Amino acid sequence: MLIKNRTATKAINKRYIYAQDGQLLLSKQGNWLHTDASQMAYADWFPEPLLVAEWAGEDIYLEVIAEHLETPLTPYHGREMMSQLTGSETDLLGRALQLSHWLKDHQYCGRCGHVNKLLQGEYGMGCPACGHKQYPRLSPCIIVAVNGPNGVLLGHNKRFPAGRYSVLAGFVEAGETVEAAVHREVLEEVGISITNLRYIDSQSWSFPHSLMLGFLADYEAGDIKVDNTEIDHADWFQEDNLPDLPPSFSIARQLIELALKKQTKA
């Protein structure tokens, strides 16, 4: 996937992603990439087809359809679709979803309240009244798999479905380094200290605008004591007693599997 400033590339072909009311619109064949522009009315706040990226030699555009317009297409949740994709397809769809959230949330100037307009040649919204500019929001978020003597630390967040567990995560605070955020989040959520922190990978998480920064760490000291604000249960798990886990395309799952491999080698 090639991201450029908001101008067409040299690609000959175009394809389109249709979104409506926060969901994708699929063709009768179940396709989320469409060969033609929709010819349907756009949402009031969506000004024009938006170039998402150049992908597989084609320019990919986003179209956001008016929310109450009946269409012959099938609505489908973007997160569910991403769980069925791999590699650059996941990145492409995630970027389109994130841009649609950004456009909807930045219809008006955050400084004076005037209606924003898309800036020419870049991904930004500008206020014609006061000149204030707003760009797609990115919220850095740490996510960490902790290895201990009794397995990998997993927690159940109150927002999760029953039985679903994952590694710990949280947003980086103002003035905080990502490393400090990892130590703080683990201590706050489960009451233990960690050591041997290693950065592993990152993932853009478009629900709606997180940038996940993934780490591995080792247990240092303390007993598990959940905060009961976000995490209501946490424990150490091994490969033979795993609970329901996050989807395979998520960085959370990647970290869990990597931590389990290190457990088997220990």
Order of alpha helices (4+ residues) and beta strands (2+ residues): beta-beta-beta-beta-beta-alpha-alpha-beta-beta-beta-beta-beta-beta-alpha-beta-beta-beta-alpha
